[in-house]
Structures are given as structure tokens and as C-alpha cells.
Amino acid sequence: MKYIEAQGPSLKLSREARRKAELHHLEIFGHPDSTDSRPMWLIEAHNSPRDRNPDTHEFDNGHDMLRFVAEHAAVPEPAESED
């Protein structure tokens, strides 16, 4: 078998970058270390309905958490009815 050296962007890295860009849904949880005096949250960013390795983000500031959600989430437009 011949060894061939390829140049250019890595196919694996380009697939991973595309997968990361395609956010499917967010899940928001209370952080296990959260207390009444120090609330904390975890947000998991899933890239597919069956994503087993979501990106996890921790927040201890509600404003930062809401800003993250606003920047990454979108509410889909309702479908127009065909009356």
C-alpha cells in the first residue's frame, strides 16, 4: 500500500466544525452545586436529537446564562395555515 500525503483542511475537523455549527436544541438544568444563596445552571448544547456528547456550559450568573440562550436559541416561525 502506498503512502499518500494530503494537504488542505482535515475532513474530520471540517465535519466536526459543521456539526458544532448545527445546534439542534439546548437543555437547561440546575447545577448540582447550586444553593439558594448561590444559584448555578448547566446548559447542554445538543447538535442532534441523539447527541451523546453535548457541549456543556456552566453559569453562576443568571444574566450570562440568559444571554447565552438568547445568542444560541431561536424560536421557529409558526407555519402558515393554508385556509
Backbone bond lengths (Angstrom), bond angles and torsions (degrees), N, CA, C in turn:
res aa  C-N    CA-C-N  psi(-1)  N-CA   C-N-CA  omega(-1)  CA-C   N-CA-C  phi
1 M - - - 1.447 - - 1.526 108.16 -
2 K 1.313 115.55 132.91 1.448 121.08 179.82 1.526 110.24 -82.73
3 Y 1.300 114.90 147.12 1.463 121.92 174.84 1.521 107.74 -94.21
4 I 1.333 116.34 124.76 1.457 121.33 179.32 1.516 108.18 -120.32
5 E 1.302 115.13 126.98 1.462 119.68 178.08 1.522 108.43 -96.48
6 A 1.320 115.17 125.68 1.462 120.43 179.62 1.518 109.39 -105.13
7 Q 1.304 115.47 148.85 1.455 120.93 177.20 1.509 108.77 -119.97
8 G 1.309 115.96 155.73 1.447 120.09 179.81 1.519 109.73 118.04
9 P 1.332 115.74 -175.85 1.463 119.03 -177.50 1.525 111.39 -67.14
10 S 1.303 115.20 143.71 1.457 121.76 178.65 1.524 110.13 -67.74
11 L 1.321 116.59 130.12 1.455 120.65 178.26 1.526 110.25 -62.55
12 K 1.328 116.52 -41.20 1.464 120.44 179.27 1.524 110.72 -61.69
13 L 1.325 117.24 -45.25 1.459 120.59 -179.57 1.523 111.92 -67.33
14 S 1.330 117.36 -37.06 1.463 119.06 179.38 1.531 110.67 -69.22
15 R 1.330 117.19 -37.26 1.467 119.83 176.03 1.527 110.57 -64.76
16 E 1.324 116.47 -42.42 1.467 120.08 179.31 1.529 110.84 -64.23
17 A 1.309 118.28 -40.82 1.465 121.53 178.76 1.523 110.38 -64.44
18 R 1.332 117.24 -41.33 1.462 120.76 178.66 1.526 110.11 -65.72
19 R 1.327 117.03 -41.29 1.465 120.95 179.66 1.521 110.40 -63.07
20 K 1.331 117.23 -41.57 1.461 120.94 179.77 1.521 111.11 -66.01
21 A 1.318 117.37 -31.00 1.467 120.78 -178.62 1.518 112.22 -75.15
22 E 1.320 117.20 -17.33 1.452 121.18 -175.39 1.531 110.45 -100.20
23 L 1.320 116.72 73.42 1.458 121.72 179.27 1.515 109.84 -66.78
24 H 1.312 116.70 127.90 1.468 121.32 179.22 1.521 110.89 -94.96
25 H 1.338 117.15 -50.81 1.463 119.89 178.52 1.528 110.43 -160.50
26 L 1.326 114.41 162.14 1.460 122.53 176.37 1.523 108.97 -112.22
27 E 1.324 116.76 145.30 1.455 122.01 171.79 1.522 107.14 -123.57
28 I 1.319 116.56 132.03 1.463 122.05 -177.18 1.527 108.36 -115.68
29 F 1.324 115.74 129.59 1.453 122.55 -178.89 1.521 109.63 -130.13
30 G 1.312 115.64 156.08 1.451 119.63 167.84 1.515 108.87 -74.07
31 H 1.316 117.06 137.01 1.463 121.86 -179.93 1.528 108.91 -69.45
32 P 1.334 118.55 141.20 1.461 120.03 -179.49 1.535 113.47 -61.64
33 D 1.326 117.83 -24.72 1.463 121.02 179.50 1.526 112.65 -91.98
34 S 1.320 117.38 5.78 1.458 122.10 -178.02 1.531 110.49 -68.89
35 T 1.338 115.38 142.06 1.468 121.25 174.43 1.523 107.68 -130.10
36 D 1.340 116.50 170.42 1.465 119.75 177.90 1.522 111.32 -61.55
37 S 1.318 116.71 -35.30 1.465 120.00 -178.70 1.531 112.33 -85.95
38 R 1.325 117.44 -15.36 1.470 120.99 -179.50 1.535 108.92 -140.97
39 P 1.346 116.98 78.56 1.468 119.35 -179.75 1.527 111.49 -69.27
40 M 1.325 115.32 144.16 1.460 122.05 178.99 1.530 108.23 -142.46
41 W 1.330 115.97 154.76 1.456 121.61 -178.44 1.517 110.38 -136.14
42 L 1.333 114.42 153.95 1.456 122.78 170.95 1.525 107.66 -118.79
43 I 1.312 116.15 135.55 1.466 120.61 174.15 1.517 107.16 -122.17
44 E 1.324 115.08 127.82 1.458 121.24 174.77 1.523 108.10 -105.19
45 A 1.326 116.34 126.05 1.464 122.18 177.91 1.528 107.83 -100.95
46 H 1.327 116.01 109.77 1.460 122.29 -177.84 1.525 110.01 -97.87
47 N 1.325 115.67 138.05 1.461 121.03 -177.77 1.517 113.64 -100.91
48 S 1.323 116.87 -0.63 1.460 122.04 174.61 1.522 107.16 -159.47
49 P 1.326 118.30 166.42 1.460 119.54 179.45 1.530 112.62 -62.34
50 R 1.332 117.33 -25.59 1.460 121.23 -177.69 1.522 112.28 -113.89
51 D 1.315 117.97 25.91 1.460 122.58 -178.79 1.529 109.66 -63.15
52 R 1.322 116.59 117.17 1.469 121.34 -179.31 1.518 112.71 -96.73
53 N 1.305 116.85 -3.40 1.461 120.65 -178.65 1.531 109.52 -133.75
54 P 1.354 117.57 64.28 1.469 119.08 -177.69 1.527 111.58 -72.26
55 D 1.321 115.10 156.52 1.459 120.18 171.55 1.522 107.23 -74.46
56 T 1.330 117.32 131.27 1.455 121.65 -178.39 1.520 109.46 -110.51
57 H 1.319 115.89 133.25 1.457 122.44 -179.72 1.529 108.17 -124.76
58 E 1.328 116.92 133.26 1.461 122.25 179.58 1.521 109.46 -107.63
59 F 1.338 116.11 139.51 1.459 121.18 179.89 1.523 109.57 -134.42
60 D 1.320 115.59 139.55 1.465 120.59 172.86 1.527 109.92 -120.10
61 N 1.329 115.43 9.42 1.451 122.14 178.85 1.535 107.37 -129.54
62 G 1.325 116.18 118.66 1.461 120.29 -177.33 1.516 113.74 -60.13
63 H 1.340 116.95 -35.22 1.472 120.10 179.45 1.521 110.46 -65.12
64 D 1.332 116.73 -42.38 1.467 119.94 178.55 1.526 111.33 -65.07
65 M 1.324 116.35 -39.56 1.456 120.55 179.00 1.531 110.81 -63.43
66 L 1.332 116.90 -46.32 1.464 120.35 179.35 1.526 111.66 -66.44
67 R 1.314 117.58 -35.98 1.465 121.13 176.56 1.533 110.05 -62.59
68 F 1.333 116.34 -42.94 1.463 120.44 178.26 1.527 110.60 -60.09
69 V 1.333 116.63 -46.02 1.465 120.68 179.60 1.525 110.10 -61.96
70 A 1.321 117.41 -44.52 1.467 120.86 -179.03 1.528 111.71 -63.24
71 E 1.335 117.21 -35.35 1.463 120.52 -178.88 1.526 112.48 -75.91
72 H 1.339 117.63 -27.94 1.453 120.27 -172.54 1.525 114.65 -107.54
73 A 1.301 117.77 -20.86 1.462 120.18 -176.38 1.523 110.17 -101.64
74 A 1.308 114.70 153.69 1.460 120.59 175.60 1.514 107.83 -141.32
75 V 1.294 116.14 139.08 1.450 120.89 176.17 1.518 107.33 -90.05
76 P 1.332 117.51 121.78 1.468 118.71 -178.47 1.519 111.16 -66.88
77 E 1.324 114.72 148.03 1.452 120.80 176.78 1.522 108.65 -68.87
78 P 1.340 117.72 140.03 1.463 118.46 177.60 1.531 110.44 -66.81
79 A 1.304 114.83 145.79 1.471 119.68 178.94 1.524 108.75 -69.48
80 E 1.321 115.69 138.86 1.456 119.81 178.73 1.522 108.69 -77.31
81 S 1.310 114.92 136.14 1.469 118.74 179.39 1.524 109.94 -78.34
82 E 1.303 115.82 148.09 1.467 121.33 179.85 1.519 108.74 -103.90
83 D 1.319 116.73 75.04 1.481 121.25 -178.34 1.489 112.08 -76.93
